[in-house]
Amino acid sequence: MKMTKSKIRCGGMFAILVLALGLVTEQTNADFTFGTPTNLGPTVNSPYDDFGTNISPDSLSHYFASDRPGGSGGLDLWVTMRTTASDPWGQPVNLGPTVNSSAWDSCPSISADGLSLFFESQRPGGSGDNDIWVTSRPTPDGDWGTPVNLGPTVNSSAWDSCPSISADGLSLYFCSYRPGGSGSCDLWVVTRATVSDPWGQPVNLGPRVNSSAWEYHPGISANGLSLVFHSNRPGGSGDDDIWVTMRASTSDLWGEAVNLGPTVNSPVREFAPDTSSDGCTLYFTSGRPGGVGNADLWQALIIPIVDFNGDGIVDSADMCIMVDHWGTYEPLCDIGPLPFGDGIVDVQDLIVLAEHLFEEVDDPTLVAHWAMDEIEGDRASDSANDNDGIVYGDPTWQPEGGMVNGALQLDGVDDYVNTPFVLNPADGKFSVFVWIQGGAPGQVVISQADGADWLSTGLSDGKLITGLTPPAGRTVPPPLVSEFVVTDGNWHRIGFVWDGTNRTLYVDDVEVAKDTQANLQDSVGGLYIGTGKAMEAGTFWSGLIDDVRIYNRAVKP
């Protein structure tokens, strides 16, 4: 690929930044795509309800609530422990009658020093039906003392519950049905100047966080920059979903809440979330299939997405993208600090990226990848999922002839690859990138049966085009046409990106066309690689196709 002046400049800055990183030892992790949720298993979970998860800062103690037998009341506080973070969790232990009562005790939140445990309880002696209490101990190995009600400044005559204490012990987040909020149950916070001072008056987190529905069970991150919670507001996957709100610093206002998406959220109820102090793991409760009881404790890894340009490796090209957005808010590059970024591209993001430099990435947003590296046969393997394509006609595998290892040579007459359904363009953000060589005007690189030609060439001039358009209304939406000819016999990496608002075409990692649309047309057909959506004569590709990648995110070359 041709080295541009901007890439040369970026290369120089890249070297300087890498040298600077030699002075940095802080570890951090990227975010916002999650691994497949896993159940904590029958040692921790029971056939009963287990929920209200909270992890100690050292990740060695896991507090939760359960109505399993062996407790003091209808719902008790329990803890499971392990020797190291890589060990399995041990048998849960009830916190005992000093902490638990004959009433409902749940939603624990352990302080950073391990000496205070905040929780909710319906026991007598409070201000309302459900109050926030705290129990303390002299040392992390000591016995818990008699719980103390936080008093009428924090608690009200309404229902107050689900406390979450900040790492510095100076902010306590909770939910409440008290008046003055946006919905039936809102998120609130109380603060204090020191851990020895009394709590101040509760403050509502405001309409960016709270909705006209109800918000419940906040979980503040270790750095105080993100707050996970669950809500039954519209826009989710099920009855209750997990959401997150973020801010750039602890003195800034919280941002608009964002749904964590369908990997974490399911058609059933997900609730009571918490993040580990290192930002690597999301813990939550769910009634989804695959559990032990009615409600179980689950976890999902928070996986760094650091391959910004979607080429399968973290390298200087990704560093250049970060440098180009330095000091701005670019969601793609805002990968640090853990776990959900801080609203600006800065050294925190650089630290995360540097941890993965020169790694070949296992990107969970890569939903299909046909490397085209086969030697023979009638199958194009999908290394990302189970979308293997069937090869039709008589194309030729070129094991050494691709831009990235091998490629597939098509004859422009009847050669093509047919894959199963991969994604619906109307469902949200996605990207497709392909290496090509050859071709002729009017030919198609990739299309969707009964849908659109995703990447094709102009009938008269060979310029890159996408036929992915909004649904037809009174007028037929036009395709997006670039001015770049890709049928010139050279290798080109062509791509289309839909970010939910903009259609963008790329050639050799350079933006060549862009416009704004409301949405894209619905389509649920399989894909054709090397021919048009209707397989018409003249649309079959005559040339090489290599390394076809589809992501369910907006890639930034």
C-alpha positions in Angstrom: 0.0 0.0 0.0 1.2 3.5 -0.8 2.8 5.3 2.1 1.1 8.7 2.4 2.7 11.8 4.1 0.1 11.6 6.9 1.1 8.0 7.6 4.8 9.0 7.6 4.1 11.8 10.1 2.0 9.4 12.2 4.9 6.9 12.1 7.1 9.4 13.7 4.6 10.3 16.4 4.0 6.6 16.9 7.7 6.1 17.7 7.6 8.9 20.2 4.5 7.6 21.9 5.9 4.1 22.1 9.0 5.5 23.8 6.8 7.4 26.2 5.0 4.2 27.1 8.2 2.8 28.4 7.7 5.1 31.4 4.1 3.9 32.0 3.4 0.8 34.1 -0.3 1.2 34.7 -2.5 -1.6 33.4 -5.9 -1.0 31.9 -8.4 -2.7 29.7 -10.6 -1.8 26.8 -14.3 -2.1 26.6 -17.7 -2.3 25.2 -17.9 -5.6 23.5 -18.6 -8.6 25.8 -17.8 -12.2 25.7 -20.5 -14.8 25.9 -22.0 -14.7 29.4 -21.2 -17.8 31.5 -23.1 -19.0 34.6 -21.1 -19.1 37.8 -22.2 -22.7 38.2 -23.8 -24.9 40.9 -21.2 -24.2 43.5 -22.3 -20.6 43.7 -25.8 -20.7 42.3 -28.6 -22.7 43.8 -32.1 -23.9 42.7 -33.4 -20.7 44.4 -33.0 -17.0 43.6 -29.4 -15.7 43.8 -28.8 -12.1 42.9 -27.4 -8.7 44.0 -23.8 -9.4 43.1 -20.9 -7.4 44.4 -17.2 -8.2 44.0 -14.5 -7.1 46.5 -11.7 -4.9 45.0 -9.2 -7.9 45.1 -11.8 -10.0 43.3 -11.5 -12.7 46.0 -14.8 -12.3 47.7 -18.2 -12.3 46.0 -21.1 -11.0 48.0 -24.7 -11.7 47.0 -28.3 -12.3 48.2 -30.1 -15.6 48.2 -33.3 -17.2 49.5 -31.7 -20.6 49.6 -32.1 -22.7 52.8 -29.7 -22.1 55.7 -30.3 -18.5 56.3 -32.0 -16.3 58.9 -34.9 -14.9 56.9 -36.6 -14.9 53.6 -33.5 -13.4 51.8 -30.0 -13.4 53.3 -26.6 -12.1 52.5 -24.0 -14.7 51.5 -20.3 -14.6 50.4 -18.3 -17.0 48.3 -14.5 -16.7 48.3 -11.4 -17.9 46.4 -7.7 -17.9 47.0 -6.7 -16.3 43.7 -8.6 -14.6 40.9 -7.9 -17.7 38.7 -9.3 -20.1 41.2 -12.9 -21.3 41.2 -15.3 -19.8 43.7 -15.8 -21.8 47.0 -19.0 -22.8 48.7 -21.1 -19.8 49.7 -21.2 -18.9 53.4 -24.1 -17.1 55.1 -23.0 -13.9 56.9 -24.8 -15.0 60.0 -27.5 -13.7 62.3 -25.5 -10.6 63.3 -25.9 -9.3 59.8 -28.9 -11.1 58.5 -32.4 -10.7 60.0 -35.7 -12.5 59.8 -36.7 -10.0 57.2 -35.3 -9.3 53.7 -31.6 -8.5 53.5 -30.0 -8.1 50.0 -28.0 -6.0 47.6 -24.6 -5.9 49.3 -21.8 -3.4 48.4 -18.4 -3.9 50.0 -16.1 -0.9 50.6 -12.6 -0.7 49.0 -10.9 -1.4 52.4 -13.2 -4.4 53.0 -14.3 -3.0 56.4 -17.9 -1.8 55.6 -20.7 -3.6 53.9 -23.7 -1.6 52.8 -27.0 -3.4 52.0 -30.7 -3.0 52.0 -33.1 -4.5 54.5 -36.7 -4.6 55.5 -35.9 -5.1 59.2 -37.6 -2.9 61.8 -35.9 0.3 62.9 -35.8 2.1 59.6 -37.4 5.1 58.1 -39.5 3.3 55.5 -40.5 -0.1 54.3 -37.0 -0.8 52.9 -33.9 1.1 54.1 -30.1 1.1 53.5 -27.9 -0.2 56.3 -24.2 -0.7 56.9 -22.3 -3.3 58.9 -18.6 -2.8 59.8 -15.7 -4.9 61.0 -12.2 -3.9 62.4 -10.2 -5.9 59.9 -10.8 -7.7 56.6 -10.7 -11.0 58.5 -12.8 -9.8 61.5 -16.4 -10.5 62.3 -19.1 -8.2 61.0 -20.7 -6.0 63.6 -24.4 -5.1 64.3 -25.8 -3.3 61.2 -26.6 0.5 61.6 -29.3 2.3 59.7 -27.9 5.2 57.6 -30.6 7.4 59.0 -33.3 9.8 57.7 -30.9 11.9 55.6 -30.3 9.0 53.3 -33.4 6.9 53.9 -36.9 8.1 53.4 -40.4 7.0 54.1 -40.4 5.5 50.6 -38.5 2.5 49.4 -34.7 3.0 49.4 -32.4 0.2 48.2 -29.5 -1.2 46.2 -26.6 0.8 47.6 -23.2 1.0 45.7 -20.3 2.6 47.5 -17.5 4.4 45.6 -13.9 3.3 45.9 -13.0 6.4 47.9 -16.0 5.8 50.2 -17.3 9.4 49.6 -20.2 8.7 47.3 -23.1 6.2 47.8 -25.4 5.5 44.9 -28.8 3.9 45.4 -32.3 3.8 44.0 -35.4 5.2 45.6 -39.1 5.6 45.0 -39.1 9.0 46.9 -40.6 12.0 45.2 -38.5 14.3 43.1 -37.4 11.9 40.4 -38.2 11.2 36.7 -40.0 7.9 37.1 -41.4 5.5 39.7 -37.9 4.5 40.9 -34.8 6.6 40.2 -31.1 6.5 40.9 -29.7 8.9 43.5 -26.4 9.7 45.2 -25.3 11.0 48.5 -21.8 12.3 49.2 -19.6 13.2 52.2 -16.3 15.1 52.6 -14.5 12.3 54.4 -15.4 8.8 55.6 -15.9 10.2 59.1 -18.4 12.9 58.0 -22.2 12.4 57.8 -23.9 11.9 54.5 -25.3 14.9 52.7 -28.7 15.3 51.1 -29.5 12.9 48.3 -29.2 14.2 44.7 -31.1 12.7 41.8 -28.9 11.7 38.9 -31.1 13.5 36.5 -32.9 12.8 33.2 -29.8 11.7 31.3 -29.7 8.7 33.6 -33.2 8.3 34.9 -36.3 7.8 32.7 -40.0 7.8 33.1 -39.7 4.0 33.7 -37.7 2.7 36.6 -34.0 2.4 37.2 -32.6 0.1 39.7 -29.4 -1.3 41.3 -26.5 1.0 40.4 -23.0 -0.3 40.3 -20.2 2.3 40.4 -16.9 1.4 38.7 -13.7 1.6 40.7 -12.6 4.8 38.9 -16.0 6.4 39.4 -16.4 7.1 35.6 -19.1 4.5 34.8 -22.2 3.4 36.4 -24.0 0.2 35.4 -27.7 -0.3 36.4 -30.8 -2.0 35.1 -34.0 -0.5 33.8 -37.2 -1.5 32.1 -37.1 1.6 29.8 -37.8 1.1 26.1 -34.9 0.3 23.8 -33.8 -3.0 25.4 -33.8 -6.7 24.6 -36.1 -7.9 27.3 -38.2 -7.2 30.4 -35.2 -5.5 32.2 -31.9 -4.7 30.6 -28.5 -3.6 31.9 -27.4 -0.1 30.9 -24.4 2.1 31.5 -23.8 5.8 31.9 -20.4 7.4 31.7 -18.6 10.6 32.5 -15.1 12.1 31.7 -14.3 12.8 35.3 -15.9 12.5 38.7 -16.8 16.2 38.7 -18.6 15.9 35.3 -22.3 15.2 34.8 -23.3 11.7 33.8 -23.9 11.1 30.1 -26.8 9.6 28.3 -27.4 6.0 29.3 -26.4 3.3 26.8 -27.8 -0.2 26.5 -25.2 -2.9 26.9 -26.6 -4.8 23.9 -27.9 -8.3 23.1 -24.8 -10.2 24.1 -25.4 -9.3 27.7 -29.1 -8.6 27.6 -31.6 -11.3 26.6 -35.3 -11.5 26.0 -35.7 -12.3 29.8 -34.7 -10.2 32.7 -31.1 -9.1 33.4 -30.5 -7.1 36.5 -28.2 -6.2 39.5 -25.0 -5.6 37.6 -21.5 -4.9 38.9 -18.0 -4.5 37.3 -14.8 -6.0 38.7 -12.3 -3.4 40.0 -9.9 -4.2 37.1 -12.6 -3.5 34.6 -12.3 -6.9 32.9 -15.5 -8.6 34.0 -19.2 -7.7 34.2 -21.2 -9.6 36.8 -25.0 -9.6 36.7 -28.1 -11.6 37.5 -30.3 -13.3 34.9 -33.1 -15.8 34.5 -32.0 -16.9 31.1 -31.8 -20.5 30.1 -28.7 -22.4 31.2 -28.9 -21.5 34.8 -29.3 -23.5 38.0 -32.3 -21.7 39.6 -34.9 -19.1 38.8 -32.3 -16.2 39.0 -28.6 -17.0 38.8 -25.3 -15.1 39.0 -23.6 -14.7 35.6 -20.4 -13.1 34.3 -19.2 -11.8 30.9 -15.7 -10.7 30.0 -15.3 -7.1 28.9 -13.2 -7.5 25.7 -11.0 -4.8 24.3 -11.8 -3.8 20.7 -8.4 -2.4 19.6 -8.3 -3.4 15.9 -9.8 -0.1 14.8 -9.4 -0.6 11.1 -10.6 -4.2 11.1 -7.6 -5.7 9.3 -7.1 -8.5 11.9 -4.0 -7.1 13.6 -3.2 -4.3 16.0 -0.4 -2.3 14.5 0.8 1.2 13.6 -2.2 1.8 11.4 -4.4 1.6 14.5 -2.0 3.8 16.3 -2.3 6.3 13.5 -6.1 6.3 13.9 -5.8 7.1 17.6 -3.3 9.9 16.9 -5.6 11.4 14.3 -8.3 11.7 17.0 -6.0 12.7 19.9 -7.7 15.1 22.3 -11.1 14.6 20.8 -14.0 12.4 21.6 -14.0 9.5 19.1 -16.0 6.6 20.5 -14.0 4.1 18.5 -10.7 5.1 20.2 -12.0 5.8 23.6 -11.0 2.5 25.1 -9.5 3.6 28.4 -9.5 3.9 31.3 -11.2 0.7 32.3 -13.9 -0.3 32.0 -15.8 2.1 29.6 -13.5 5.0 28.7 -13.6 8.6 29.8 -14.9 10.6 26.8 -11.6 11.8 25.4 -8.8 10.1 23.4 -5.7 10.5 25.5 -2.8 8.6 27.2 -5.3 6.3 28.9 -6.4 5.0 25.6 -2.8 4.8 24.4 -1.9 2.6 27.3 -4.7 0.1 26.4 -3.8 0.1 22.7 -0.1 -0.5 23.5 -0.9 -3.6 25.5 -2.1 -5.2 22.3 0.3 -3.9 19.7 1.3 -6.4 17.1 -1.2 -8.9 18.3 -3.5 -10.8 15.9 -6.8 -10.2 17.5 -9.8 -12.4 18.3 -12.4 -9.7 17.6 -15.9 -10.8 18.8 -17.5 -8.2 16.5 -16.1 -10.0 13.5 -19.2 -11.9 12.6 -17.9 -13.5 9.4 -14.4 -13.9 7.8 -13.7 -15.7 4.6 -9.9 -15.6 4.3 -10.0 -17.3 0.9 -6.9 -19.3 1.8 -8.1 -22.7 0.7 -6.0 -24.8 -1.7 -8.9 -26.8 -3.2 -12.5 -27.8 -2.7 -15.9 -26.2 -3.0 -16.1 -24.6 0.4 -14.9 -21.2 1.6 -14.4 -21.4 5.3 -15.7 -18.8 7.7 -13.1 -18.6 10.5 -15.2 -16.3 12.7 -18.5 -18.3 12.8 -20.4 -21.1 11.0 -21.1 -19.3 7.8 -19.0 -21.4 5.4 -19.7 -20.6 1.8 -20.4 -23.0 -1.1 -18.3 -22.3 -4.2 -20.1 -22.5 -7.5 -18.8 -22.6 -11.1 -15.2 -23.4 -11.5 -13.1 -20.7 -9.8 -9.5 -21.3 -9.0 -7.9 -21.2 -5.6 -4.7 -19.1 -5.6 -2.9 -20.1 -2.3 0.0 -17.7 -2.9 -1.8 -15.2 -5.1 -3.7 -13.1 -2.6 -3.0 -9.8 -0.9 -3.4 -11.6 2.5 -2.1 -15.1 1.8 -4.4 -16.8 -0.7 -7.3 -15.6 -2.8 -10.1 -16.9 -5.1 -9.9 -16.3 -8.9 -13.3 -15.9 -10.5 -14.0 -15.9 -14.2 -16.7 -13.3 -14.5 -19.2 -15.8 -16.1 -20.6 -18.1 -13.5 -18.2 -18.3 -10.6 -19.4 -17.2 -7.1 -19.6 -18.1 -3.5 -23.0 -18.4 -1.7 -23.0 -18.1 2.1 -25.8 -18.4 4.8 -27.5 -15.4 6.3 -25.0 -13.3 8.3 -26.7 -10.1 9.2 -29.6 -7.8 8.4 -28.4 -4.3 7.4 -31.5 -2.8 9.1 -30.5 -4.1 12.5 -27.7 -1.7 13.3 -24.1 -0.8 12.8 -21.9 -3.0 10.6 -18.9 -2.9 8.2 -17.7 -5.0 5.3 -14.2 -5.0 3.9 -12.7 -7.0 1.0 -9.5 -7.1 -0.9 -10.0 -7.2 -4.7 -8.0 -7.2 -7.9 -9.3 -6.9 -11.5 -13.0 -6.8 -12.2 -14.8 -4.8 -14.8 -17.5 -2.0 -14.8 -20.9 -3.3 -13.6 -19.5 -6.2 -11.7 -20.3 -7.0 -8.0 -18.0 -8.0 -5.2 -20.6 -8.9 -2.5 -24.4 -8.7 -2.4 -27.3 -10.1 -0.4 -29.9 -12.3 -2.0 -33.2 -10.5 -2.2 -31.5 -7.4 -0.8 -28.9 -5.1 -2.2 -25.5 -5.1 -3.9 -23.3 -4.2 -0.9 -20.1 -3.4 -2.9 -20.1 -3.1 -6.7 -18.7 -1.1 -9.5 -20.2 1.6 -11.7 -21.7 0.2 -14.9 -19.9 2.7 -17.2 -16.7 3.6 -15.3 -15.9 1.0 -12.6 -16.2 3.4 -9.7 -17.0 1.9 -6.3 -20.7 1.9 -5.4 -22.9 0.6 -2.6 -26.6 -0.2 -3.3 -27.4 -0.4 0.5 -30.1 2.3 0.8 -33.0 3.2 3.0 -36.3 1.6 2.4 -38.1 2.9 -0.7 -40.8 5.4 -0.1 -42.3 7.9 -2.5 -39.0 8.1 -4.1 -36.3 5.4 -4.7 -33.3 6.2 -2.6 -30.1 6.5 -4.7 -27.0 4.4 -4.2 -23.9 5.9 -2.7 -21.3 6.4 -5.5 -17.6 7.2 -5.2 -15.3 8.8 -7.7 -12.7 6.1 -7.2 -12.2 3.5 -10.0 -11.4 0.1 -8.5 -11.3 -1.9 -11.7 -7.8 -0.7 -12.7 -6.0 -4.0 -12.2 -4.4 -3.1 -8.9 -5.1 -4.5 -5.5 -7.6 -2.4 -3.5 -9.1 -2.9 -0.1 -12.7 -1.7 -0.5 -15.2 -1.3 2.3 -18.6 -0.1 3.4 -19.4 1.2 6.9 -22.8 1.9 8.4 -22.6 3.7 11.8 -26.3 4.0 12.2 -26.4 7.5 10.6 -23.8 7.6 7.9 -23.1 5.4 4.8 -19.3 5.5 4.1 -17.3 3.9 1.3 -13.6 3.3 1.6 -10.8 2.4 -0.8 -7.4 1.5 0.6 -8.5 2.8 4.0 -9.3 6.2 2.6 -12.9 7.6 2.7 -14.1 8.1 -0.8 -17.8 8.8 -0.4 -20.2 9.5 2.5 -23.8 10.6 3.2 -26.4 10.6 5.9 -29.4 8.4 6.0 -32.1 7.5 8.5 -31.8 3.7 8.2 -31.1 0.9 5.8 -33.5 -1.5 4.0 -34.3 -4.8 5.7 -32.9 -8.0 4.2 -32.5 -11.5 5.6 -31.0 -13.3 2.6 -27.7 -15.1 2.4 -24.7 -13.5 0.7 -23.2 -13.8 -2.7 -19.5 -13.2 -3.0 -18.6 -12.4 -6.6 -22.0 -11.7 -8.1 -25.0 -9.4 -7.8 -28.2 -9.9 -5.7 -30.1 -11.4 -8.7 -27.1 -13.2 -10.2 -27.6 -11.4 -13.5 -25.2 -11.7 -16.4 -22.6 -9.0 -16.3 -22.5 -8.8 -12.5 -20.2 -11.8 -12.0 -16.7 -10.7 -10.8 -13.7 -11.4 -13.1 -10.7 -11.2 -10.9 -9.4 -12.0 -7.4 -11.3 -11.7 -4.2 -9.5 -12.0 -0.8 -10.0 -11.7 2.9 -13.7 -10.8 3.2 -14.6 -9.5 6.6 -17.9 -8.5 8.1 -18.2 -6.7 11.5 -21.3 -5.8 13.6 -19.7 -2.5 14.4 -18.5 0.6 12.6 -14.9 0.0 11.6 -12.6 3.1 11.2 -9.8 2.5 8.6 
